[in-house]
Amino acid sequence: MKAVIAMDSFKGSVSSLEAGKAVAEGIRRVFPDADTIIKPVADGGEGTVEALVSGLNGRLCEAKVSDPLGRKIAAKYGILPNNTAVIEMAAASGLTLLSENERDPMLTTTYGTGELILSAILNGCRDFIIGIGGSATNDGGIGCLQALGFGMLDAKGRQIESGAKGLSHLAEITDTNVIPELKECSFKVACDVTNPLCGENGCSTVFAPQKGAKAKLIPVMDGYLRNFAELTKTYNAAASPDTPGAGAAGGLGFALIYYLNAEFESGIELIMRETQLESAIIDADIVITGEGCLDSQTAMGKAPVGIAKIAKKYGKPVIAFSGAVKSGAESCNPNGIDAYFPILRQVSTLEEAMDKTTAYRNLADTTEQVFRTVKLFSK
């Protein structure tokens, strides 16, 4: 038996690779000679660096960068064997880096994300894969651009301050001091967000509240971003705040598209292509996938359904495992997942269920029992 295992992480518990290893262990308890191929996956958010580095035998690097409030932290990024850098903007500019009372998109910056890009450039990388999920920011990506040498200047020719607040003073954009190697770089962005930069579906209205924005400041920030988009036309005439994805990561999407010529792609599709998942599935007997929680959102294009779609292209059976199953998960069945199984073995608290050792054991044990059933019907 050849089983291709492509598990998304159980966020806050086991990583994509750890989940894959647990499933492989459960299968081999029943089929000792099974060929288990583990393909770590992610959707461009948390776990993207780990999935690609572990799946493609890359290496991790560390850089001292600014967190969303400008404090120095150590952040990791990956470099693949082909010298492509893999960066999660959340490692430097993510919401999880802040306590709840520190969240304020008027102040938070993407400067650290630009510092990660700069570190990778200085390490010789010219091709980039960037995951932009989980941001704490709404600064239009100006912090990232400033770290790379762009002038985001006020009326007196000084760099504006950090965060959306700084955008209120933006009067001029220059590229005189941009690191010269940047023109040699190409950027692919793993992102499933299609929101524009501004308006009722823009980043200020839709995403800023969960980042700590006060209601009265949402239209104010939206206005700042509109002004930024207008000024960007002096640098790139094609710039449009209505571009799908421009509102991703508090407008970092806009900056990446119109200043770094980035190409956007569905996170799971980009990761699957980079790890050559499809070629592994072609001659598989069964495909196993899953994530921390299966629900109606899974069927709307999250990693497990993306994997199932490829498996069904070649007529492969698909089984999914998850930490929890919620209402709407049944919609996964007509979207390529033939059967799904929650791994919880007994009544427990959420904290107990998410314990890494417990989750790994539950996943391996549940997999074993499912494949005992597979063995029974394969005789």
C-alpha positions as CSV (number, residue, x, y, z in Angstrom):
1,M,0.0,0.0,0.0
2,K,1.2,3.5,-0.9
3,A,-0.4,6.2,1.3
4,V,0.2,9.8,0.6
5,I,-0.3,11.8,3.8
6,A,-0.8,15.6,3.5
7,M,-2.0,16.9,6.9
8,D,-2.4,20.6,7.7
9,S,-1.3,21.5,11.2
10,F,-3.6,21.3,14.2
11,K,-2.9,24.9,15.1
12,G,-1.6,25.3,18.7
13,S,-1.0,21.5,18.9
14,V,0.8,19.3,16.3
15,S,2.6,20.7,13.3
16,S,1.9,19.5,9.7
17,L,4.9,17.2,9.8
18,E,4.1,15.9,13.3
19,A,0.5,15.1,12.2
20,G,1.8,13.3,9.1
21,K,4.2,11.2,11.2
22,A,1.3,10.3,13.6
23,V,-0.8,9.1,10.7
24,A,2.1,7.2,9.2
25,E,2.6,5.4,12.6
26,G,-1.0,4.4,12.8
27,I,-1.0,3.0,9.2
28,R,2.1,1.0,9.8
29,R,0.6,-0.7,12.9
30,V,-1.8,-2.3,10.5
31,F,0.2,-2.4,7.3
32,P,3.9,-2.7,8.4
33,D,5.2,-2.6,4.8
34,A,3.1,0.4,3.8
35,D,4.9,3.1,1.8
36,T,3.9,6.2,3.7
37,I,4.8,9.5,1.9
38,I,4.4,12.5,4.1
39,K,3.9,15.9,2.3
40,P,3.6,18.8,4.8
41,V,1.1,21.4,3.7
42,A,-0.1,24.9,4.7
43,D,-2.3,27.5,3.3
44,G,0.1,30.5,3.5
45,G,-0.5,31.2,7.1
46,E,1.0,29.7,10.2
47,G,3.1,26.7,9.4
48,T,4.1,27.7,5.8
49,V,7.8,28.0,6.6
50,E,7.9,24.7,8.5
51,A,5.9,22.9,5.8
52,L,8.2,23.9,2.9
53,V,11.4,23.7,4.8
54,S,10.7,20.2,6.2
55,G,9.0,19.0,3.0
56,L,11.8,20.2,0.7
57,N,14.9,19.7,3.0
58,G,15.5,23.4,3.4
59,R,17.1,25.2,6.3
60,L,15.9,27.7,8.9
61,C,17.5,31.1,9.4
62,E,17.0,33.6,12.1
63,A,17.1,37.4,12.0
64,K,16.7,40.1,14.6
65,V,13.7,42.2,13.5
66,S,11.1,44.6,14.8
67,D,7.8,43.2,16.1
68,P,4.6,45.1,15.3
69,L,5.4,47.7,18.0
70,G,9.0,48.1,17.0
71,R,10.5,45.9,19.7
72,K,13.4,43.7,18.7
73,I,12.7,40.0,18.5
74,A,14.2,36.9,16.8
75,A,12.2,35.7,13.9
76,K,12.8,32.6,11.7
77,Y,12.4,32.2,7.9
78,G,13.4,29.4,5.6
79,I,15.7,29.0,2.7
80,L,15.0,26.1,0.3
81,P,17.7,24.1,-1.6
82,N,17.1,26.2,-4.7
83,N,17.8,29.3,-2.6
84,T,14.2,30.5,-2.5
85,A,13.4,32.3,0.8
86,V,10.1,31.3,2.6
87,I,8.8,34.0,4.9
88,E,5.7,34.2,7.1
89,M,5.0,37.9,7.8
90,A,3.3,36.8,11.0
91,A,6.7,35.8,12.4
92,A,7.6,39.5,12.5
93,S,4.3,41.4,12.2
94,G,1.7,38.9,13.5
95,L,-1.2,39.4,15.9
96,T,0.0,36.6,18.2
97,L,3.1,38.7,19.0
98,L,1.0,41.2,20.9
99,S,-1.1,40.9,24.1
100,E,-4.7,41.9,23.7
101,N,-4.3,45.3,25.2
102,E,-1.3,46.1,22.8
103,R,-3.4,45.6,19.7
104,D,-3.7,48.9,17.8
105,P,-3.4,49.1,14.0
106,M,-2.9,52.9,14.2
107,L,0.5,52.0,15.7
108,T,1.5,48.5,14.5
109,T,3.9,48.2,11.6
110,T,5.1,45.7,9.0
111,Y,8.7,47.0,9.3
112,G,9.8,43.7,10.6
113,T,8.5,41.9,7.6
114,G,10.7,44.1,5.4
115,E,13.6,43.3,7.7
116,L,13.1,39.6,7.1
117,I,13.1,40.2,3.3
118,L,16.2,42.2,3.6
119,S,17.9,39.5,5.7
120,A,17.1,36.9,3.0
121,I,18.4,39.2,0.3
122,L,21.7,39.7,2.2
123,N,21.8,35.9,2.5
124,G,21.8,35.6,-1.3
125,C,18.1,34.9,-2.0
126,R,16.4,36.5,-5.0
127,D,13.2,34.4,-5.1
128,F,10.6,34.6,-2.4
129,I,7.5,32.8,-1.2
130,I,5.7,35.0,1.4
131,G,2.7,33.9,3.5
132,I,0.8,36.9,4.7
133,G,-1.8,35.5,7.1
134,G,-2.2,36.6,10.7
135,S,-1.1,40.2,10.6
136,A,-1.5,42.7,13.4
137,T,-1.2,45.6,11.0
138,N,-3.2,48.1,8.8
139,D,-0.4,50.2,7.6
140,G,-0.7,49.5,3.9
141,G,2.7,47.8,4.0
142,I,4.6,51.1,4.3
143,G,6.7,49.7,7.2
144,C,7.9,46.8,5.0
145,L,8.7,49.2,2.2
146,Q,10.6,51.6,4.5
147,A,12.8,48.7,5.7
148,L,13.7,48.0,2.1
149,G,14.8,51.6,1.6
150,F,11.6,53.3,0.2
151,G,11.0,56.8,1.3
152,M,7.6,57.3,2.8
153,L,8.0,61.0,3.4
154,D,6.0,63.7,5.1
155,A,5.8,67.3,3.8
156,K,9.2,68.1,5.3
157,G,10.9,65.1,3.6
158,R,11.2,63.0,6.7
159,Q,10.2,59.3,7.0
160,I,6.7,59.1,8.4
161,E,6.1,57.3,11.7
162,S,4.9,53.7,12.0
163,G,1.5,52.3,11.6
164,A,-1.7,53.7,10.0
165,K,-1.1,56.8,12.0
166,G,2.0,57.5,9.9
167,L,0.0,57.4,6.7
168,S,-1.9,60.5,7.8
169,H,1.3,62.5,7.1
170,L,2.4,60.8,3.9
171,A,3.1,63.4,1.2
172,E,5.8,61.9,-1.1
173,I,7.2,58.5,-2.1
174,T,10.8,57.9,-3.2
175,D,12.9,54.9,-4.2
176,T,16.3,56.6,-4.1
177,N,17.6,54.5,-1.2
178,V,16.0,51.2,-2.1
179,I,18.4,48.3,-1.7
180,P,19.7,47.7,-5.3
181,E,19.3,43.9,-5.2
182,L,15.6,44.3,-4.8
183,K,15.2,44.8,-8.6
184,E,16.6,41.2,-9.1
185,C,14.0,39.7,-6.8
186,S,10.7,37.9,-7.6
187,F,7.9,37.4,-5.1
188,K,5.1,34.9,-4.9
189,V,2.5,35.5,-2.2
190,A,0.5,32.7,-0.7
191,C,-2.8,34.3,0.0
192,D,-6.5,33.4,-0.2
193,V,-7.8,36.9,0.7
194,T,-9.4,38.8,-2.2
195,N,-10.5,41.9,-0.4
196,P,-9.6,45.3,-2.0
197,L,-7.6,47.9,-0.1
198,C,-10.4,50.3,0.7
199,G,-14.1,50.5,1.0
200,E,-16.8,48.4,2.7
201,N,-14.9,45.2,1.9
202,G,-11.4,46.8,2.4
203,C,-9.0,45.9,5.1
204,S,-9.9,48.7,7.5
205,T,-13.6,47.8,7.6
206,V,-13.3,44.0,7.5
207,F,-10.1,43.1,9.3
208,A,-8.9,46.0,11.5
209,P,-11.5,45.5,14.2
210,Q,-10.1,42.1,15.1
211,K,-6.7,43.8,15.3
212,G,-7.9,46.2,18.0
213,A,-9.1,49.1,15.9
214,K,-11.6,51.5,17.5
215,A,-14.8,51.8,15.5
216,K,-14.5,55.6,15.1
217,L,-11.0,55.2,13.5
218,I,-12.0,52.7,10.8
219,P,-13.2,55.2,8.3
220,V,-10.2,57.4,9.2
221,M,-7.7,54.6,8.4
222,D,-9.6,53.8,5.2
223,G,-9.1,57.4,4.1
224,Y,-5.4,57.2,4.9
225,L,-5.1,54.1,2.7
226,R,-7.0,55.8,-0.2
227,N,-4.5,58.7,-0.1
228,F,-1.6,56.1,0.0
229,A,-3.1,54.4,-3.1
230,E,-3.3,57.8,-4.9
231,L,0.3,58.7,-4.1
232,T,1.4,55.2,-5.2
233,K,0.3,56.1,-8.7
234,T,3.2,58.5,-8.9
235,Y,5.5,55.5,-8.4
236,N,3.4,52.9,-10.3
237,A,0.7,54.3,-12.6
238,A,-1.1,50.9,-12.6
239,A,-1.8,51.0,-8.9
240,S,-5.4,50.4,-7.9
241,P,-6.9,50.0,-4.4
242,D,-9.6,47.8,-6.0
243,T,-7.2,45.1,-6.9
244,P,-8.3,41.7,-5.4
245,G,-5.9,40.9,-2.6
246,A,-4.7,44.5,-2.1
247,G,-6.4,44.5,1.3
248,A,-4.6,41.3,2.5
249,A,-2.6,41.7,5.7
250,G,-3.8,45.2,6.4
251,G,-2.8,46.4,2.9
252,L,0.6,44.7,2.8
253,G,-0.9,43.0,-0.3
254,F,-1.1,46.3,-2.0
255,A,2.5,47.2,-1.3
256,L,3.8,43.8,-2.5
257,I,1.8,44.0,-5.7
258,Y,2.7,47.5,-6.7
259,Y,6.1,48.1,-5.3
260,L,7.6,44.6,-5.5
261,N,5.7,43.2,-8.5
262,A,4.5,40.3,-6.5
263,E,2.3,37.5,-7.9
264,F,-0.6,36.3,-5.7
265,E,-1.7,32.7,-5.6
266,S,-3.9,30.5,-3.5
267,G,-1.9,29.4,-0.5
268,I,-2.6,25.7,-0.7
269,E,-2.1,25.6,-4.4
270,L,1.2,27.2,-4.2
271,I,2.4,24.9,-1.4
272,M,1.1,21.8,-3.2
273,R,3.0,22.8,-6.3
274,E,6.2,23.5,-4.5
275,T,6.1,20.2,-2.6
276,Q,5.1,18.3,-5.8
277,L,2.2,16.7,-4.0
278,E,0.3,15.9,-7.2
279,S,3.1,13.8,-8.6
280,A,3.1,11.8,-5.4
281,I,-0.7,11.2,-5.5
282,I,-0.7,9.9,-9.1
283,D,0.3,6.3,-8.1
284,A,-1.0,6.4,-4.5
285,D,-3.6,3.8,-3.2
286,I,-5.1,6.2,-0.7
287,V,-4.7,9.9,0.4
288,I,-5.0,11.1,4.0
289,T,-5.5,14.7,4.9
290,G,-7.0,16.8,7.7
291,E,-6.7,19.8,10.0
292,G,-7.5,20.9,13.5
293,C,-11.2,21.4,12.9
294,L,-13.4,20.3,10.0
295,D,-16.4,22.4,9.4
296,S,-18.2,24.2,6.6
297,Q,-15.3,26.5,6.0
298,T,-13.1,23.5,5.1
299,A,-15.3,22.8,2.1
300,M,-14.8,26.4,1.0
301,G,-11.3,25.8,-0.2
302,K,-9.1,25.1,2.8
303,A,-6.2,22.8,2.6
304,P,-7.9,19.4,3.0
305,V,-10.4,20.1,0.2
306,G,-7.6,21.4,-2.0
307,I,-5.8,18.1,-1.5
308,A,-8.9,16.1,-2.0
309,K,-9.5,17.9,-5.3
310,I,-6.2,16.7,-6.7
311,A,-6.8,13.2,-5.3
312,K,-10.1,12.9,-7.1
313,K,-8.5,14.0,-10.3
314,Y,-6.8,10.6,-10.2
315,G,-9.7,8.7,-8.7
316,K,-8.1,8.2,-5.3
317,P,-10.0,7.6,-2.0
318,V,-9.6,10.3,0.6
319,I,-9.8,10.1,4.3
320,A,-9.5,13.0,6.7
321,F,-8.7,13.3,10.4
322,S,-9.4,16.3,12.6
323,G,-9.2,17.3,16.2
324,A,-12.8,18.4,16.1
325,V,-15.8,18.2,13.8
326,K,-18.3,21.0,13.7
327,S,-21.6,21.6,12.0
328,G,-21.3,21.8,8.3
329,A,-18.4,19.3,8.0
330,E,-20.7,17.1,6.0
331,S,-20.2,19.4,3.1
332,C,-16.7,18.0,2.9
333,N,-18.0,14.8,1.5
334,P,-19.3,16.1,-1.8
335,N,-16.0,18.1,-2.1
336,G,-13.8,15.0,-2.3
337,I,-13.3,13.8,1.3
338,D,-14.9,10.3,1.3
339,A,-14.9,10.0,5.1
340,Y,-13.7,12.0,8.0
341,F,-13.0,11.1,11.6
342,P,-12.5,13.2,14.8
343,I,-9.6,11.9,16.8
344,L,-10.8,12.7,20.4
345,R,-10.8,9.5,22.3
346,Q,-12.5,10.6,25.6
347,V,-14.1,13.5,27.2
348,S,-11.4,16.1,28.0
349,T,-10.8,19.8,28.3
350,L,-9.7,21.8,25.2
351,E,-6.3,22.2,26.8
352,E,-5.9,18.5,27.4
353,A,-7.0,17.7,23.8
354,M,-4.5,20.1,22.4
355,D,-1.6,18.8,24.4
356,K,0.9,17.9,21.7
357,T,1.7,14.4,23.1
358,T,-2.0,13.6,23.6
359,A,-3.0,14.9,20.1
360,Y,-0.2,12.9,18.5
361,R,-1.3,9.7,20.3
362,N,-5.0,10.2,19.5
363,L,-4.2,10.8,15.9
364,A,-2.1,7.7,15.6
365,D,-4.6,5.5,17.5
366,T,-7.6,6.7,15.5
367,T,-5.7,6.2,12.2
368,E,-4.9,2.6,13.3
369,Q,-8.5,1.8,13.9
370,V,-9.6,3.3,10.6
371,F,-7.0,1.3,8.7
372,R,-8.0,-1.9,10.5
373,T,-11.3,-1.3,8.9
374,V,-9.6,-0.7,5.6
375,K,-7.7,-4.0,6.0
376,L,-10.9,-5.8,6.8
377,F,-12.5,-4.8,3.5
378,S,-9.4,-5.1,1.4
379,K,-9.2,-8.9,1.9
